[in-house]
Amino acid sequence: MRTVEAITRPLTGELSVPGDKSIGHRAVIFSAVARGRSRVLNLCAGEDNLRTVHAFKDLGVAIRQEREGLHIEGKGWDGLHAPGGMIDCGNSGTTMRLLSGVLAGRPFTATLDGDPSLRRRPMQRIIDPLGRMGARISSRNGKGLAPLEIHGANLRGIRYASLVASAQVKSAIILAGLQAEGTTVFEEPQRTRDHTEIMARAFGADLTVKGNTVTLAGRQELSARDLRVPGDLSSAAFFVVAAAVVPGSDLIVRDMGCNPTRSGVLDVLGRMGARIEILSPREEGGEPVADLRVRGGRLNGVDIGPEMVARTIDEYPILAVAAALAQGVTTISGARELRNKESDRIATMASELRKLGVEVEEREDGMTIVGQERLKGAAVNTYGDHRVAMALAVAGLRADGGVGIDDSACADVSFPGFFERIERLRGS
């Protein structure tokens, strides 16, 4: 049990956060299937990104860590070979889904598995389109759950209209389509984060994006390159909210990825009244990057509708904490997908915020949160969910008596050292 005590002074100073987890996965994947030596700088050392690194080592890719970054010796798509055993994706849904797209076009069989949480997450959403492209994927009990046994094949391009707005599904189809014969067209119901499209172009792929549709030709070879992973906005969001809800705070977060397809958290917080400035906007490797300055004040409740889900999917736990400390009522709707994350994040955040004295109404696709100026201290459960753990830690900064967190170690999945960073800020 780790306790986060209430803060007695404003949050001030500067900080940086680990490299963007989503971009990091893709940097490793594209480097591994490109031809030549790539160097990836600022890769997050969290468990999720390391699962992808270890997966490609299992597939025969030479990867080594040197002082200035990760060196990856890619030998093209044909440089991958059958693993010696099961590939363990741990808690990483991104590793499992994107790797499935890679393996769908390889001429061997591989099995992907993960921890109990990952085994509960839906995989039929990738099994169906990859199956239509020619791969054969069998799942546990035939119910679309891990472990997945992937029998690769010579793929053919398809036109696929996804019913779910998921960057992971889109990315799996793009990775398969790059290997397929013919043209692949992917349509999504709502625009999702476009890191895969940006990364593919950076490694030399030819694809077009028009509205919510991605079109690409198959049989494309990729070329190695060096790149730097920008800071993870999803990780920074915890500190942005912490500074926004503590009066008098003045915090700068350096070198943040500010891709508009996933910066919905900044838009929502802006509507709530958070004072956030975008400083020194620039571009690195095709990704928009900037510094963020956040000053504390009072937030107001808002409606967060279905249109925000794709751009904000990972930030709902911390937005729920912001809502709990805002004046008035916040309503979250259209976010049914939250029930399929590392935990059921609707049920989890509703139950844990209630322990902190917050009035919360849970619904199938979201919740209604009545904000208040202070929270009450309590012991809370993370359900092994890294983003829930970090969100509840931020709540502890404004809880009388602090918050006792049952499993703080799960934060290491995406942000090793998060709690130590919180303590340093408290003492700054």
C-alpha positions as CSV (number, residue, x, y, z in Angstrom):
1,M,0.0,0.0,0.0
2,R,1.4,3.4,-1.0
3,T,-0.1,6.6,0.3
4,V,-0.2,9.8,-1.6
5,E,-0.7,12.7,0.8
6,A,-2.6,15.9,0.2
7,I,-0.5,18.7,-1.2
8,T,-0.1,21.9,0.9
9,R,1.6,24.1,-1.7
10,P,1.3,24.8,-5.5
11,L,3.0,22.6,-8.0
12,T,5.8,24.5,-9.7
13,G,8.8,23.9,-11.9
14,E,9.5,21.9,-15.0
15,L,9.4,18.2,-15.9
16,S,9.5,15.8,-18.8
17,V,7.7,12.5,-19.1
18,P,8.7,9.2,-20.8
19,G,8.5,8.8,-24.5
20,D,5.0,8.3,-26.0
21,K,4.0,4.7,-25.5
22,S,1.9,4.5,-28.7
23,I,4.6,6.0,-30.9
24,G,7.2,3.9,-29.2
25,H,5.4,0.6,-30.1
26,R,5.2,1.7,-33.7
27,A,8.9,2.9,-33.8
28,V,10.1,-0.5,-32.8
29,I,7.7,-2.4,-35.2
30,F,8.6,-0.3,-38.2
31,S,12.3,-0.4,-37.4
32,A,12.2,-4.2,-37.1
33,V,10.5,-4.8,-40.5
34,A,12.5,-2.1,-42.4
35,R,15.8,-2.8,-44.1
36,G,18.9,-1.4,-42.4
37,R,19.8,-0.1,-39.0
38,S,17.4,2.2,-37.2
39,R,18.0,4.1,-34.0
40,V,15.1,4.9,-31.7
41,L,15.7,7.6,-29.1
42,N,13.6,8.3,-25.9
43,L,11.7,5.0,-26.0
44,C,9.7,4.6,-22.8
45,A,11.2,2.0,-20.5
46,G,7.8,0.9,-19.3
47,E,6.8,-2.7,-19.5
48,D,4.4,-2.3,-22.5
49,N,7.0,-1.0,-24.9
50,L,9.5,-3.6,-23.7
51,R,7.0,-6.3,-24.6
52,T,7.1,-5.2,-28.2
53,V,10.9,-5.1,-28.1
54,H,11.1,-8.6,-26.6
55,A,8.6,-9.9,-29.2
56,F,10.7,-8.9,-32.1
57,K,13.8,-10.3,-30.4
58,D,11.8,-13.6,-30.3
59,L,11.2,-13.2,-34.0
60,G,14.9,-13.0,-34.8
61,V,15.5,-9.2,-34.9
62,A,18.8,-8.0,-33.5
63,I,18.0,-5.2,-31.0
64,R,20.4,-3.7,-28.5
65,Q,20.3,-0.9,-26.0
66,E,23.1,1.6,-26.2
67,R,23.6,4.8,-24.3
68,E,22.1,7.1,-26.9
69,G,19.1,4.8,-27.8
70,L,17.8,1.5,-29.1
71,H,19.6,0.1,-32.1
72,I,17.5,-2.2,-34.3
73,E,18.9,-4.2,-37.2
74,G,16.0,-4.7,-39.6
75,K,16.2,-7.2,-42.5
76,G,12.8,-6.5,-44.0
77,W,9.6,-8.5,-43.7
78,D,11.4,-11.7,-44.7
79,G,13.9,-11.2,-41.9
80,L,11.4,-12.3,-39.3
81,H,11.4,-16.0,-38.4
82,A,9.2,-18.3,-36.3
83,P,9.7,-17.8,-32.6
84,G,10.9,-20.6,-30.4
85,G,7.9,-20.5,-28.2
86,M,4.9,-18.4,-27.2
87,I,5.3,-14.6,-27.4
88,D,4.2,-13.0,-24.1
89,C,2.5,-9.6,-24.7
90,G,2.0,-9.1,-21.0
91,N,-0.6,-6.4,-20.4
92,S,-0.1,-4.7,-23.8
93,G,-3.1,-4.8,-26.1
94,T,-1.1,-2.7,-28.6
95,T,1.6,-5.3,-28.8
96,M,-0.8,-8.1,-29.4
97,R,-3.0,-6.4,-32.0
98,L,-0.3,-4.7,-34.0
99,L,1.9,-7.8,-33.9
100,S,-1.0,-9.8,-35.2
101,G,-1.0,-7.5,-38.3
102,V,2.7,-8.2,-38.9
103,L,2.5,-11.9,-38.3
104,A,-0.6,-12.3,-40.5
105,G,1.6,-12.0,-43.6
106,R,4.5,-14.1,-42.4
107,P,4.9,-17.8,-43.6
108,F,5.0,-19.4,-40.2
109,T,2.8,-19.9,-37.1
110,A,3.1,-18.0,-33.9
111,T,1.2,-17.8,-30.7
112,L,0.5,-14.6,-28.8
113,D,-0.6,-14.6,-25.1
114,G,-0.7,-12.2,-22.3
115,D,-1.7,-11.6,-18.6
116,P,-5.2,-12.2,-17.3
117,S,-6.2,-8.7,-18.1
118,L,-5.1,-9.0,-21.7
119,R,-6.9,-12.3,-22.0
120,R,-10.2,-10.6,-21.3
121,R,-9.8,-7.9,-24.0
122,P,-11.6,-8.4,-27.3
123,M,-9.5,-9.6,-30.3
124,Q,-12.3,-10.6,-32.7
125,R,-12.1,-7.0,-34.1
126,I,-8.7,-7.9,-35.6
127,I,-9.3,-11.6,-36.2
128,D,-12.2,-10.9,-38.7
129,P,-10.4,-8.5,-41.1
130,L,-7.1,-10.3,-41.0
131,G,-9.0,-13.5,-41.7
132,R,-10.6,-11.9,-44.7
133,M,-7.1,-11.0,-46.0
134,G,-6.1,-14.6,-45.9
135,A,-4.5,-15.3,-42.4
136,R,-5.9,-18.0,-40.2
137,I,-6.2,-17.0,-36.5
138,S,-7.6,-19.2,-33.8
139,S,-8.6,-17.9,-30.4
140,R,-9.3,-19.3,-27.0
141,N,-12.6,-21.2,-27.1
142,G,-13.3,-19.5,-30.4
143,K,-14.5,-16.5,-28.5
144,G,-12.1,-13.9,-29.8
145,L,-9.9,-13.9,-26.8
146,A,-6.2,-14.5,-26.3
147,P,-4.1,-16.6,-26.6
148,L,-4.1,-16.2,-30.4
149,E,-2.6,-18.7,-32.7
150,I,-1.7,-17.0,-36.0
151,H,-1.0,-18.9,-39.1
152,G,0.5,-16.4,-41.6
153,A,-0.3,-16.5,-45.3
154,N,0.1,-14.7,-48.6
155,L,-2.3,-11.9,-47.9
156,R,-4.6,-10.1,-50.3
157,G,-5.7,-6.5,-50.0
158,I,-9.3,-5.8,-48.9
159,R,-11.7,-2.9,-48.4
160,Y,-12.7,-2.9,-44.8
161,A,-15.2,-0.7,-42.9
162,S,-14.6,-1.0,-39.2
163,L,-17.5,-0.7,-36.9
164,V,-15.3,0.3,-34.0
165,A,-13.1,3.5,-33.9
166,S,-9.8,1.8,-32.9
167,A,-6.3,2.9,-33.8
168,Q,-5.1,-0.6,-33.0
169,V,-7.4,-2.2,-35.4
170,K,-6.5,0.3,-38.1
171,S,-2.8,-0.2,-37.4
172,A,-3.1,-4.0,-37.6
173,I,-4.8,-3.7,-41.0
174,I,-2.2,-1.2,-42.3
175,L,0.7,-3.5,-41.2
176,A,-0.9,-6.5,-42.9
177,G,-1.8,-4.4,-46.0
178,L,1.8,-3.4,-46.5
179,Q,2.6,-7.0,-47.0
180,A,-0.5,-8.0,-49.1
181,E,-1.1,-8.4,-52.8
182,G,-3.1,-5.5,-54.2
183,T,-4.7,-2.5,-52.5
184,T,-6.0,-2.3,-49.0
185,V,-8.6,0.3,-48.0
186,F,-9.5,0.9,-44.3
187,E,-12.5,3.0,-43.3
188,E,-13.1,4.0,-39.7
189,P,-16.3,5.5,-38.2
190,Q,-14.4,8.2,-36.4
191,R,-10.9,9.5,-37.0
192,T,-8.5,7.9,-34.5
193,R,-4.8,8.6,-33.7
194,D,-2.7,8.6,-36.8
195,H,0.7,7.6,-35.4
196,T,0.9,4.5,-37.7
197,E,0.2,6.5,-40.8
198,I,2.9,9.1,-39.9
199,M,5.4,6.4,-38.9
200,A,4.7,4.4,-42.1
201,R,5.5,7.4,-44.2
202,A,8.6,8.2,-42.2
203,F,9.9,4.7,-43.1
204,G,9.1,5.2,-46.8
205,A,5.7,3.7,-47.2
206,D,3.3,5.2,-49.7
207,L,-0.2,5.6,-48.4
208,T,-3.0,8.2,-48.7
209,V,-5.4,9.4,-46.0
210,K,-8.7,11.1,-47.1
211,G,-11.1,11.8,-44.2
212,N,-11.6,8.6,-42.3
213,T,-10.2,6.4,-45.0
214,V,-6.6,5.0,-45.4
215,T,-5.6,3.5,-48.8
216,L,-2.3,1.7,-49.4
217,A,-0.7,-0.6,-52.0
218,G,0.8,-3.8,-50.9
219,R,4.3,-5.4,-51.2
220,Q,6.0,-2.3,-49.9
221,E,9.5,-2.4,-48.5
222,L,10.5,0.0,-45.8
223,S,13.9,1.7,-45.2
224,A,15.6,2.3,-41.8
225,R,15.8,5.7,-40.2
226,D,16.6,7.3,-36.9
227,L,13.9,9.0,-34.9
228,R,13.1,10.5,-31.5
229,V,9.9,9.6,-29.6
230,P,8.2,12.7,-28.2
231,G,6.9,12.8,-24.6
232,D,3.7,10.9,-23.9
233,L,0.7,13.2,-23.6
234,S,-1.3,10.5,-21.9
235,S,1.4,10.3,-19.2
236,A,1.7,14.1,-19.0
237,A,-2.1,14.4,-18.6
238,F,-1.8,13.3,-14.9
239,F,0.5,16.2,-14.1
240,V,-1.5,18.7,-16.3
241,V,-4.6,17.9,-14.3
242,A,-2.7,17.9,-11.0
243,A,-1.4,21.5,-11.7
244,A,-4.8,22.6,-13.0
245,V,-6.7,21.6,-9.8
246,V,-4.1,22.9,-7.3
247,P,-4.5,26.7,-6.9
248,G,-1.4,28.8,-7.6
249,S,0.4,26.0,-9.5
250,D,2.6,27.0,-12.5
251,L,4.1,23.9,-14.2
252,I,5.9,23.4,-17.5
253,V,6.0,20.0,-19.2
254,R,8.7,19.8,-21.9
255,D,8.8,18.1,-25.3
256,M,5.3,16.8,-25.5
257,G,3.7,15.1,-28.4
258,C,0.7,17.2,-29.3
259,N,-0.8,15.2,-32.2
260,P,-4.4,16.5,-32.8
261,T,-5.8,13.0,-33.3
262,R,-5.2,12.3,-29.6
263,S,-5.0,15.7,-27.8
264,G,-8.6,15.7,-26.9
265,V,-7.7,15.8,-23.2
266,L,-6.3,19.3,-23.7
267,D,-9.5,20.4,-25.5
268,V,-11.7,19.0,-22.7
269,L,-9.6,20.6,-19.9
270,G,-9.7,23.9,-21.8
271,R,-13.5,23.8,-21.9
272,M,-13.4,23.1,-18.2
273,G,-11.5,26.3,-17.7
274,A,-7.9,24.9,-17.3
275,R,-5.2,27.5,-18.1
276,I,-3.0,25.6,-20.6
277,E,-0.6,27.3,-22.9
278,I,1.1,25.7,-25.9
279,L,4.7,26.9,-26.1
280,S,7.3,26.5,-28.9
281,P,5.3,24.4,-31.3
282,R,7.5,22.4,-33.7
283,E,7.6,19.1,-35.6
284,E,9.8,16.0,-35.0
285,G,9.6,13.0,-37.3
286,G,6.3,14.2,-38.7
287,E,4.8,14.5,-35.2
288,P,3.8,17.8,-33.7
289,V,5.7,18.6,-30.5
290,A,5.4,21.5,-28.0
291,D,6.0,22.5,-24.3
292,L,2.9,22.9,-22.1
293,R,2.5,25.5,-19.4
294,V,-0.3,24.8,-16.9
295,R,-1.5,27.2,-14.2
296,G,-3.8,26.2,-11.4
297,G,-7.3,27.6,-10.9
298,R,-10.9,26.5,-10.7
299,L,-12.4,24.0,-13.2
300,N,-16.0,23.7,-14.2
301,G,-18.1,20.6,-15.1
302,V,-18.7,20.0,-18.8
303,D,-20.4,17.4,-21.1
304,I,-17.8,15.0,-22.7
305,G,-19.7,13.4,-25.6
306,P,-19.1,10.5,-28.0
307,E,-17.2,12.8,-30.4
308,M,-14.3,12.9,-27.9
309,V,-13.8,9.2,-27.4
310,A,-11.3,8.4,-30.2
311,R,-9.1,11.4,-29.3
312,T,-9.3,11.0,-25.5
313,I,-9.7,7.2,-24.9
314,D,-6.7,6.8,-22.6
315,E,-7.3,10.0,-20.5
316,Y,-10.8,9.3,-19.1
317,P,-9.5,8.1,-15.7
318,I,-7.7,11.4,-15.1
319,L,-10.5,13.4,-16.6
320,A,-12.8,11.7,-14.1
321,V,-10.6,13.0,-11.3
322,A,-10.6,16.5,-12.9
323,A,-14.4,16.3,-12.9
324,A,-14.5,15.2,-9.3
325,L,-12.7,18.4,-8.4
326,A,-14.6,20.7,-10.7
327,Q,-17.5,23.0,-9.9
328,G,-20.8,21.6,-11.1
329,V,-21.6,18.4,-13.0
330,T,-19.6,16.5,-15.7
331,T,-21.3,14.0,-17.9
332,I,-19.3,11.4,-19.9
333,S,-21.2,9.6,-22.6
334,G,-20.6,7.4,-25.7
335,A,-17.5,5.8,-24.0
336,R,-18.6,2.2,-23.8
337,E,-15.2,1.2,-25.1
338,L,-13.8,2.1,-21.6
339,R,-15.2,-1.2,-20.3
340,N,-12.8,-3.1,-22.5
341,K,-9.5,-1.5,-21.3
342,E,-7.0,-2.9,-18.7
343,S,-9.9,-2.7,-16.3
344,D,-13.6,-1.7,-16.8
345,R,-12.6,1.9,-16.4
346,I,-16.2,3.1,-16.1
347,A,-17.0,0.8,-13.1
348,T,-13.5,1.1,-11.6
349,M,-13.4,4.9,-11.6
350,A,-17.0,5.2,-10.4
351,S,-16.5,2.8,-7.4
352,E,-13.1,4.4,-6.4
353,L,-14.3,8.0,-6.6
354,R,-17.3,7.1,-4.4
355,K,-14.8,5.9,-1.8
356,L,-13.4,9.5,-1.9
357,G,-16.8,11.0,-1.2
358,V,-17.7,11.8,-4.8
359,E,-21.3,11.5,-6.1
360,V,-21.1,9.4,-9.3
361,E,-23.8,7.9,-11.4
362,E,-22.6,5.0,-13.5
363,R,-24.2,4.3,-16.9
364,E,-23.4,1.7,-19.6
365,D,-21.5,4.1,-21.8
366,G,-20.2,6.6,-19.2
367,M,-21.0,8.4,-15.9
368,T,-22.2,11.6,-14.4
369,I,-19.8,13.1,-11.7
370,V,-20.8,15.8,-9.3
371,G,-17.7,17.9,-8.5
372,Q,-16.6,19.2,-5.1
373,E,-13.7,21.3,-3.8
374,R,-12.0,18.6,-1.7
375,L,-12.1,14.8,-1.6
376,K,-12.0,12.7,1.5
377,G,-9.1,10.3,2.1
378,A,-9.6,6.6,1.7
379,A,-7.9,3.3,0.6
380,V,-8.5,2.6,-3.0
381,N,-8.1,-0.3,-5.5
382,T,-6.4,0.0,-8.9
383,Y,-7.5,-3.4,-10.3
384,G,-4.0,-3.6,-11.7
385,D,-4.7,-0.8,-14.2
386,H,-1.8,1.6,-14.6
387,R,-3.9,4.6,-15.6
388,V,-6.3,4.1,-12.7
389,A,-3.4,4.0,-10.3
390,M,-2.0,7.3,-11.5
391,A,-5.3,9.0,-11.7
392,L,-6.1,8.1,-8.1
393,A,-2.7,9.3,-7.0
394,V,-3.6,12.7,-8.4
395,A,-6.8,12.6,-6.5
396,G,-4.8,12.0,-3.4
397,L,-3.2,15.4,-3.8
398,R,-6.6,17.0,-3.1
399,A,-7.9,14.4,-0.6
400,D,-8.0,15.2,3.2
401,G,-5.9,12.5,4.7
402,G,-4.5,11.4,1.4
403,V,-5.2,8.2,-0.7
404,G,-3.8,4.7,0.0
405,I,-3.2,2.9,-3.3
406,D,-3.2,-0.9,-3.2
407,D,-1.0,-1.6,-6.2
408,S,1.2,1.4,-7.3
409,A,3.7,-0.9,-9.1
410,C,1.2,-1.4,-12.0
411,A,2.0,2.2,-13.1
412,D,5.4,0.9,-14.4
413,V,3.5,-0.5,-17.4
414,S,3.6,3.0,-18.9
415,F,5.4,5.3,-16.5
416,P,8.3,3.9,-14.4
417,G,9.0,6.2,-11.6
418,F,5.7,8.0,-11.7
419,F,5.1,8.0,-7.9
420,E,8.7,9.2,-7.2
421,R,8.0,12.1,-9.7
422,I,4.8,13.0,-7.8
423,E,6.7,13.1,-4.5
424,R,9.4,15.3,-6.0
425,L,6.8,17.8,-7.3
426,R,5.1,17.8,-3.9
427,G,8.4,18.9,-2.3
428,S,9.4,21.4,-4.9
